[in-house]
Amino acid sequence: MLIDSHSHIDSDCFADMLPELFERMKKADVAGTLIAGCSLHEYERGLKFTQEHANTWYAVGVHPSTHDDPHEASIEELVELSKPEKIVAIGECGLDYYYEEAPYDDQKERFARHVEAAKIAKLPLIIHSRDAKEDTMDILRSHGADQCGFVLHCFTSDKEMARAALDLGGYISFSGIVTFKNAAQIQDVASWVPEDRFLVETDCPYLAPIPYRGKQNEPSYVRLVAEKVASLRGVSLDEVADASTRNFFKLFSRATL
């Protein structure tokens, strides 16, 4: 059994294909998926989706590049929005210096509020970090993210960052990128990360794995991610499925099947 630990299947692009999507998940032995929130205005839609569909869960948060919310989410607001039982995490939040769509200082302040909210809510964090390795780890350390737990989703960095996250009690999640031919650095991390500290995800509808690269991604494709991770680690798919699923429910302890 597999769990897609990060998706956006509440997006409009999936609205007309949900029965088929869930059937393909079943055939691929993907038992559920966590939907990561990216903005406040998506919150009601995402929460409603998880309440209407079994084995789906939601994370409340504001992506570092989001700029269309009516106001900045306060610590108190994030904590209040996290109370429904289908909310299992805070995020996705973090830092994105690649597109430079938001000033770095503003991103840091937003990120720090999410860490503080997660500690109060006693929920783990889903971290988005792109081209911001040092600042991401500095904020996680200085704000005590080890007190609530976290995952570096769609990991695209190096062993140095992976080790720093593991030292802080974090998890590493691998997406379809790990199947790409030019992903040697990520594949290297996937080959040695401890068995009890990794997850698998799709981040769908983005980042479809080989052989679907460039097409719309979906939760059933997390099986291809897990197969690649298994190959890199020299173990069976069942071993990767069992470990990643066990890790998912340990980190996101509010989630239940």
N, C-alpha and C positions, 0 to 999 in steps of 0.2 A: 504493500500500500504506500502511495506517495501523497504528499501534500504540496501544493503550489503555495509557497510561503509569501508570494508577493504578486498581486495582479491588479488589474483595473477592469474587471469584467462587468462592472456596473456602467461602463462607458456606453454611449449611444451606438457605437459601431457593433455592439453585440446584441442590441435590443431585439432584432428580428430573428435571431438564431439560437436563443437560449436553450430550447429543448434539445436541439442537435448538439450544442456545445456540451451540455451536461451528459448527454449520451456518450459522446466521444471521451469525456473524462472517465466515465464508468468503464468503458472498454480498455482504457489505458491504465486502469487501476489507480486513478487519481481521486482520492476520497473527498478532497475539499480544497478551498483556497481562501487566502486572506487578502482582502481588498484594502489597498493603502489609500487613504485620503490625501488629497493634494491641496485642498482649499476649503474654506468654511462654507462656501456656497454649494459645494458638493456633498456636504455632510448629511443632509436629510435624505438625499437620493441614495447614498451609499448605505446608510443605516437601514432604510426601508428595504433595500435590496436584500441585505443579510437577514432581515426579519422574515422575509418572504421565501427564502431559499435555505434549505438545510445545508449544514456543513460549509457555510460561508461565514466569514467574520470580517470585522471592519477595524481600521485604525484611524483615529482622528488626528489630523495634523495639517500643516501648511508647508508645502514644498518651498525650498529656498528661492525658486524663480517665480513663484506665484505673486502677481501684482494686481489681481482683479477682485480681491476681497474688499468689502466695504471698510474694514478696519483691521488693525493688527490684533490677533488673538492674544489675550492676556493669559497669564498663568492660571488665574481663577476660571476663566472661560474654558480653557482646555480641560481642566480638571472636571468641570461640570459636564462638559460634552462627553467625557469618557465614562460616565456612570452606567449607561445601558449595558446589559450583560453581553450583548453581541460585540461590544467594543473591547478588543483584547490588547491594544497597544496604542502608543502615541507616535504619530508619524504619518506619511513620511516627512522627515524634517532633516535639516543638515545644512550643507554648504555646496554651492555649485559655482565655481570660478571659471568654468569653460565658456559659457555663453555670455557671462558678465551682464546679465539682465537686471541685476540688483546690486547696489553698493555693498561691498564686503562687510562694512561695519553693521549695516542693517541686517544682513544675513546672520551675522554672529549673534546679534541681539535676539533675533527671532529664534534661532537655534537654542540659545541658552534658556529662553522661556520654556521651550518644549522639554528640555532636560529637567528643569525644576518642576514642571507639571507632572512629568512621569514619576518623579520621586514621590510626590504627594499622592498621586493616584495609585501608586504601587503597580505600575504597568511598565512593560519594557518599551524601548524605543526602536523605531525603524529608521535607520540613518541612510540618507542620500549624501554621498561625498564624491565630488568630481573635481579633480585638479586642486584639491584643498586638503591634502593629507595632514600637514602639520597643524593647521588651524582646527581641523575636525578633532584630532586627538587631543589638542590642548583644551578645547571646550569640554570634551567628554571627561577628561581628567579633572579639570578645575571645578567643574560643577557636579562631580561625584556620580557619574553615570553608572559606576559599578554598583551603586545602591539599588538600581532598578533593572539593570540588564539592558542589552541592546544587540542589534544585528546590523552589520554593514551590508546593506542590501546591494545586489547587482555589483559585486565586488570587482573593481577594475584596477586596483593598485598593486603593490608589491609585497614581498615578504616582510619588509620592515613595518609596514602599516598593519599587516595581518598579525604579526607578533605583538605589536603594541596593543591591538584590540583584544587579542587573546589574554594578554597580561592583565587587562582591565576587566576580564570576565565576559568579553563579548563573543559574538558568533559571526561567522562569515557565510554569506549566501551567494551561491553561484547561479548565474542566469544563462541564457542561450549564448552569450558571448564566449563562454568557456569552450564552445564547440568550434569557434572560428579558427581558421588556420593561423592568423596573426596574433593569437592570444596566448603566446608561450608563457608570458609572465603570470597570467591568471591560472593557466594550466599547472604551472609549477606550484603555486599555492594550493590548488585543489588536490595535488598529489600527496601533500604532507600534512595538511591541517588535521588536528586531532579528530578522531571519529565522533567524539561527543560535542563537537563545536561547529558543525557546518549544516547549512540548509540548502535547498534547491528551490528555484523559482523561475517564473517566466517573465514577469514585468509586462505581461501582455496588455495591450495589443502590440507592444514594441519588442524588438530584439529577438525575433524568431530564430531558433537554432537551425543549424545545418540539418536537413537539406531544404528548409523553408526560409532561409535567410532572405530578407527583403519583402516577405509576405506578412500578412497579419498573424500575429502570434495568438496562442490560446492556451488555457491551462493543461490540456492533454499533452502538449509538447514538453511539459516538464519531465516527462519520461525520457525524452532524448537528452535532456540536460543530465539527468541521473545516470543514464547509460554512459555518457562521456566521462563523468566524474568517476564512475566505477572502473572504466578502462584506465584512466590515469592513475588510479590507486591500486590497480591490479587485483580487484575484488569483484564479486558478483553484483549484478543489479539489485538483487534482493538485499544484500548487505547494505548498500547505499540507501535503498528505500527504507529499510528498517531504522538505520541510524538517523537519517535526516528527519523522518517522521517522529521518532522518539525525541529528537532535539527540538523539533517544532513545538510539541506539546509541553516540553520542559520550559522553554523560553516563554511561550504564550500560554501560560498556565490557566487562563480564563477560558480558553477555547476547548470545546468538547464536541465529540461526534455524536 
